[in-house]
Amino acid sequence: MSRLLIKKAFAFFIVGAFASVASGEVKEKITVSPGVSSERILFGQSAAFSGPAAELGRSMRTGILAAFKQVNDRGGINGRYLELQSLDDAYEPEAAILNTQQLIDIGVFALIGAVGTPTSQSAVPVAEANDVPYIAPMTGAEYLRNSARRTVINLRASYYQETEEMVERLTTDLGIKRIAVLYQNDSFGLAGLHGVLNALARRNLYAVGMGVFPRNTVAVKTALIDLRANKPEAIIIVGPYKPTATFIKWARRLDMNPVFMTLSFVGSNALAVELGDQGSGVLVTQVVPFPTGNTHASLSYRAALKAYEAKASPGFISFEGYLAGRLAIYVVEQCGEQVDRKCIDDVLRTGKDISLDGFILRYGLNDNQGSDRVFLTVIDSDGQYAPITTLDSVPSLAKH
C-alpha cells in the first residue's frame, strides 16, 4: 500500500477520534456489546471519499446519516443515539483493510455502507475474523451472497440479477444479439462481466467484444477502439461514473452509437452530470425505487434527506444509503434493550418480510440478501432520469 493511502486513512482516523474526544463520547463505558453504551450505538464505514469513485461514498454516507438523524431526532432508540464513523479508502483495497481494522479497534458495533467489490473483498475477511457484522455494502458481488458468510447482510440485488435483466431487456424488447462488454479490471468488473456472459450463454449468445480498463482510471480509449471494430448493437459497461462517461463521450465523438447500458454501481447522479448533453438514451439498472417517485419509501427518504441536508438532491445512491441506515435502525429496534451482535441474525434470518416503508426485504437461514428487485431507468434529453419498464417504450432506442 502506498504511503499516501496510509497517511490518508490514518488522518481520517485521527480526525474521527478527535471528534469523539471533543464530544466526550470516548468516556462512555461499553455496557452491552462493542460499540454499544447506554447513550449511543456506533457504526463504522470505510468507503471512497476521494478519487474517481468519491461521489459514491459521499452519497452512501449522506443517506445513512439522513436515516440516523431521522431516528435520533425522535430521541434515538431506547435512549441510544446512532452514530457513524467514516474513513476514506479512496476505493483502494489496501486502505479498506487498514480502515476496517481501525474501526474494529475503536469498537464499532457493526460496519455499514461499504462501497465497492474490491474493497469489500479485502475488508470482509477482516470483519469475519473479528465477528463484526458487515451491513449493506454497495456491491452486488456473488461471493458476498454465499450463505456461509454469516456476518454479511446484503441489502441490494446482485450484479447477476442486474445483468440478467439487462440482457433480457436488450434481447426481448429490442431484438439485440450483438452485445459487447466494457469492464473494469478488478473483482467488480469481473463480477459484472461474468454476469453478462452467463446471461448471454443462457440464450445461446456470446459477447461480440470485451474491452477492459484499469481501476481508478479513465484509460478507456484502447478498449473503445477494440470494441468499435466489433460493431456491437449494445455495450454493457461495468465501471464507476468517470470512466463510463469518458467512454460514452468518446464513442459519440467517433459516431459510435450502440445502446449503452450500465449497472447501479456507476453512481447515476454523478454519471448524468459527467455526461451532460451526451447522456440521452443511456440506460442504468437500479436496485432501489425511483428516488423522486411516490412510493412510501421514496417519500420517507426525501423527507429525511431534506431534514439532514436541505440542499441535497435526491439520488439512487443516497437512497440506497438511507435504506441501509433504515435496515440498521430496524435491527436495533427489534433487538430491544439488549443490543448485541448476535441479535442481528435472530432478528433478520426469519424468512419473514421486513417492510421499510414498503420496500420489502426478506432474509432466511441460508439467504443473506434482502432484496431481489431490479429497476430500469434511462437518461432523457434533459439529462434527467426517467423510470421505464421496457426498452421498446423509449423512442430513441426503438430504432435499434
N, C-alpha and C positions, 0 to 999 in steps of 0.2 A: 504494500500500500504506500502511496506517495506521502511524503512529509506534509504536503499541503492538505490532503484529506484528513490526516491525523490531527493536524492543528485545527482544522475547521470543526471536526467533530468534538474535539476537546474544548474548543471555545464555546460551542453551544452547551456543552455540559456545564462549564463554569458559569455561564450566564444563567442557566436554569437553576443551578444550585444556589447562586447568589440571590435570585428572585425568591427562592424558598426560604432562605435565611432571613431576608428582609421582611417577609410576611410572617415570620415566626413559625412556619409550618414544620421545620425540622425539629422543633422542640416537642412535637406531638409524639406520644408513645403509641407504637403499634399495639393494638389490643386483640385483634382477631386474626388477621392474616397480613402478609406483606402488602403494603400499600393501603391498608385499612386502619383508620383510627376512629375515635368517637366523633370526629368532626369532618373527616374527608375520606375519599377514595381516590387514589392517584393512579392514573393510566399513563402509559408511555407510548410514544410514537417515533419511529425512525422513518423518515421519508425525504424526498427530494425537495429542498427549499432553495437550491441554487442549481445552475446548469440548465441544459435543454429541456429537462422534464420538471422544472421548478414549479410551474403553474399547477401541475397535478398535485404535488404535495401541499401547496398552499391552499388549494381548493378543498382537498380532503380535510385538512386541519380546520378550515373555516366551518365546514359542515358539522364536524364533530363538536366543535366549541359552541356552535349555534344550538345544537341539541342539549349540550350540557347546561348552557345558560338558561334554556327553557325550563329545565327541572330545578336548577339552582335558584332561579327567581321565585320558585314556589316553596323555597325552604329546603331544597335538597331531598334526599331520600332517607327517611328515618333520622333526620337531623344531620346527615352527612352530605357534604358538597362534593361534586365530581370535578376533578381537576385533570389537566393534561400536560405532560412534559414532552415537548417535541425536540428532536435533534435532527440535524441536516446530514443526510448521507449522500447527497448530490447524485442519487441513482447509481451509486457505485457499491458493489457487493462487499468489498473490504471494509468500507466505512459503516455499512449496515451491521456487520458483525461487531465492530467496536461499539457502535451506538447501542445495540441490543444488550450487550454485556453491561454497559454503563447504566442503562435504565434498570436492568435487573439488580445491579449492585446498589442503586439508590432506593430500591424497594418498591417498584411499581406493582400494583395488583395484577394488571394484565397489559399486554401490548395491543394496540389497536391502530387501524388505518395505515398500515404499511403500504408503500407504493412500489409496485413492480415485481416481476417474476425473478430476475437475477438477484435482486436484493433480498427477497423473501427466501429464495433457495439457500442463501447464505445465512440468513437470520434464524430461520425456523429450527435448525439443529441446536442453536444456542438456547432458544426458548424451550425446546423439548428437553434438553439436558438439565434445565432448571425447573421444569414442570410449570412453566409460565404460560397462561392462555395467550393465543395469537388470534385476535379477533378481527374479522372483516378486512383482510388485506385486499388492496386494489389490484388483483390479478385473477385471471381465470385459468391458471395453470393446472393441469390434471394431477400432478404429483401432490398438490396440496389437498386434493379431494380423495386421497387414499384413506379408507376407513380406519386404518391403523394409526393415523395421525390424530390422536385424541385431543391434543392441545390446540389444534387449528379449527377455528369456527369460521367458515366461509359464508358470506352474505350473498354474493352475486352468482349469476350463471357462469358457466365455464367458457373458455375460449372455444372448445369443441362445439358447444351449443351455439355460440355466436357464428362460427364459421359454417356450421351445418345450415343455419338459417340463411346465411349469405349465398351459399351455393344453391340451396333450394330455390330461393327467390330469383337468382340470375338465370337458372336453367328453366324453371317453370314459368315465371312471369314474362321473361324476355327471350327465352329460347336460346340463350347464350351458351356456347360449349367451349369456346376458346378463352380459357381463363388462365391468367398468369398470376404470380405471387411476387411481391417485393417484401422482404422481411429483414428485420434487424438481426445482426449476427450475435445472438446470445440466446439464453434459455427462453426468453419471452418470444423472440422471433421464431424460434424452432417450434414452440408450442403452437403458435398460430399457423405456421407452415404445415405441421403435421395434421392439424385440424382441417385445413383446406384440402390437403392431399387425401385424407381419409374420406371426406365428404365427396370429393370427385370420384374416388375409387368405387364408392357405393353406387355411383351412376355410370360406371364403366367409362369414366373420363380420366384425363390426366392433365397436369399443368403444362401449358404450351411454352412456358418460360418461368424461370426463377431468378430473381435478382436479389442481391444481398448488400447491406451496408453496415459499417461498424457502429456499435452503441455509442451514444453521446456525441454523435457527429451528424453532419448533413451531407456527407460524402455519397451522394446518390447518382451522380452523373454517369458513372460507368454502368451501373445497373440499368439506368434509363436507356442507354444506347443498346445494351444487350436485349432488353425486353422489347424495345421498338422493332427490332429485326424480326421478332416472332409474330408481330401483328395481332396482339390479343384483342378480343372484344371487351374484356373486362380485366381489371387488375385489382386484386385484393392486397391491401397494404397492411403490414403488421409492424407498427412503429409508433412513436410518440409524435406530437404535433409538428415540431420543427422540420425533421426530415421528410415527413409525409407531405407537408405543404410545399417544401422545396421541390420534391419530386413532381408533384402535380403542376406547379407553376412552370417548371422547365418543360414538362411534357406538352403543356398547352402552347408554349412558345414554339415548339417543334411541330405544331399542328397534329399532335398525337392526342386523340380524344376518345379513348375507350371509356367504359363505365368505371369510375373509381369508387372503391368501397373499402372501408376501414373499420377496425374494432373499437369498442368503447374506450379502451385504454388510451386512445390517441389524445384525449383531452379535447372534447368537442368545442367548447367555447374558444379555447386558445387556437384551435385549428381554423375556425371560421375567421378569426382576427388575422391570423397569418396569411390566409388565402385571399382575403379582401375580395375584389371583384372577380377573382378566378375560382371561386368556390361553388358557383351554381351547379347543381346536379350531383355533387359529391355525397355519397351515402355513408352513413355511420350507424352501425348497430349499437344499441344501448342496453343496459342491464337494470335501469330504473325507469319509472314512468316519466312522461314529459314534464319537466320541472315547472313550466308555466301553464300546465293543464289544470283541470278542475277536479282531479281526484282528491280524496280527503288527505292522502299522504302529501300530495303536491301543495295543497293549501296550507297544511301544517308546516311543511318545510319553508315555504315562503314567509310565513309569519315569523318563524324562528329566525330565519336569515335576516329579515328586516330589523328584528329586535336586537340581534347581535351586531350587525353592521349595515346601517340604513342604506348606504350607497352601493352595496354589493349587488351584482347582477346574478339572478338565478342561473344555475348551470347543472349539467348532469353529474359532474364530479363532486361538487359540494353537496348535491342531493344525495349521492352515494355516501359521502362522509356523514351527512345528517342521519341517514338510516343506520349507519354503523353506530353512531352515538346513541340512537334510539334503541338499538339492539342491546348495547351495554346497559342502558337505563333499565330496560325490561328485565335483564338478568339480575341486576342489583335489587330491583323492586321485588322480584319473586324470591330472591334469597332471604329476604326479611332482615331481621336484626343480625343473624349470624351469617355475615358475608364472608365467604372464603372461596378459594379456587375450585374446590370440589363441587360446590353447589351449581357451578355453571353447567356441568354435564347433567346433573339432576334436573335442572330447570329446562334445558333445551332438548335433550335427546328422548323425547316422549312420543314422537310421531304425531303430535297434535299441531294444529295450525296456530301460528303466532301472528297476530294482526298488528302491524304498525300503521295504524290509521288506514287500514285497507290494503296495505302492501303485505302480502302473505308470505310467511316463512314457515318451513317445516323441516325439522331435523329428526333423525332416527338413530337407533343404536349403532348402525353402520352407515350413517349418512351425515356428513359434516357440512353439507351445502344447503343453505336455507331456501334460495330462490332459483327457479329454472327459467324465469321469464327473460325473453329477448324482445326488444322493441326496435322498430325500423324508423330512421329519420333521414331527411335529406336537407341539404342547404339550398334555400331558394334563391331567386335572383336578387333579393335584397340582402343576402348574406345572413339570413336568419334560418334557424332550424324549423322544420315542419314535420309532424308525425305522419307516417304513412303506414299502410298495411300491405300493399303490393307495389312492385316496381312499375308495372304497366299503367299505374294510375298517375305517374309522373310524366307530363308531356315531353320534357326534354330527353327522357330515356326511351320513350316508345319507339323511336327511330331505330334503336338497336335490336 
